Each structure stands twice: as structure tokens, then as C-alpha cells.
Amino acid sequence: MSFTIYVRMKKPGKGMCKELAPTPFEVGQRPETLGELLTALTELGVKDYNARKDEGQILPFLTREEIAGQALSGKVSFGVHNGGTADPAKAVENTLQCFEDGIYRVFAGEEELTELDGEILWKEDLVFTLIRLTMLSG
């Protein structure tokens, strides 16, 4: 049995104000905590990446919107550097550490999820939003 999760991913910038359509992800079971949600999404991403790598298609195509958005920052890229096999355990560890370090925030509908072991209050048509924060230096 699988469960569908809807996720919208954003990062601050000029394009953040436009509404992004949620992307469906099929996971094995309904996550009960934020940690379980992030683990399931990360494992799914690693599985998809490794499958594309094995098929010889590591780099997916970029849409016109992605090219335009990246062009605003001055660099258009696929974001893949070495093409090696991804380790699911290391990826999950990195995902959870990045959350704890404040690299991104997660919202369930309008409510921010702040604790990895915090329970997700499921309701109909729930969409998760992940917002990657940009770190400034200088």
C-alpha cells in the first residue's frame, strides 16, 4: 500500500511570490512525524536519483521557468557534480541535520513544523511546503 504526499518547494527570491503547484510523491506509508516525512522524501529522492543514474540519465532536462529562474542568479546548472551512487543513510542524515541547522523550514498547510519528532496533524488536501533559506555572508 502506498500513500501520496503533496509537497511544494520554494526558496526565497524574486520568484517566491508566484504560486507553485504541489508535486505528488508516493511513499510506503503515511508519515506520523516530521522526521518520518523528511526521511521518506529523502529516501524517495535517492532512489529516483540512483535509478536515473543506472539508466544513464543523471541530468533531467530543465524547464524554461527553471532556466529563467537560474539565469537571474547568474548561473544555469543541473546541480549534479559527480554522478556517483547516493547513499540513502547518509542522505537522510544530511537532510535531518540541515533541518536542525535551519537550512530549510517545513510547513503543513499554514502551520510550521518545528520538531523532528513532532506529530503531523493530517487533514484532507494537506500540502507540505519546504522553504530553503539562503544564507548570507559578508
QUIRA-V208629 format. One record per pair of residues at least 24 apart in sequence whose C-alpha atoms are under 7 Angstrom apart, sorted by the first residue. I is the first residue (numbers start at 1). J is the second residue. If there is no record, write none. Layout:
{{I & J} {I & J}}
This chain:
{{1 & 28} {2 & 26} {2 & 27} {2 & 28} {2 & 29} {3 & 27} {3 & 28} {3 & 29} {3 & 30} {6 & 127} {6 & 128} {7 & 127} {7 & 128} {7 & 129} {8 & 128} {8 & 129} {8 & 130} {9 & 129} {9 & 130} {9 & 131} {10 & 130} {10 & 131} {10 & 132} {11 & 131} {11 & 132} {11 & 133} {12 & 133} {12 & 134} {22 & 127} {32 & 119} {32 & 120} {33 & 116} {33 & 117} {33 & 118} {33 & 119} {33 & 120} {34 & 113} {34 & 115} {34 & 116} {34 & 117} {34 & 118} {34 & 119} {34 & 120} {35 & 116} {35 & 117} {39 & 92} {42 & 91} {42 & 92} {43 & 88} {43 & 92} {46 & 86} {46 & 88} {50 & 85} {50 & 86} {58 & 83} {103 & 132} {103 & 133} {104 & 130} {104 & 131} {104 & 132} {104 & 133} {105 & 130} {105 & 131} {105 & 132} {106 & 130} {106 & 131}}
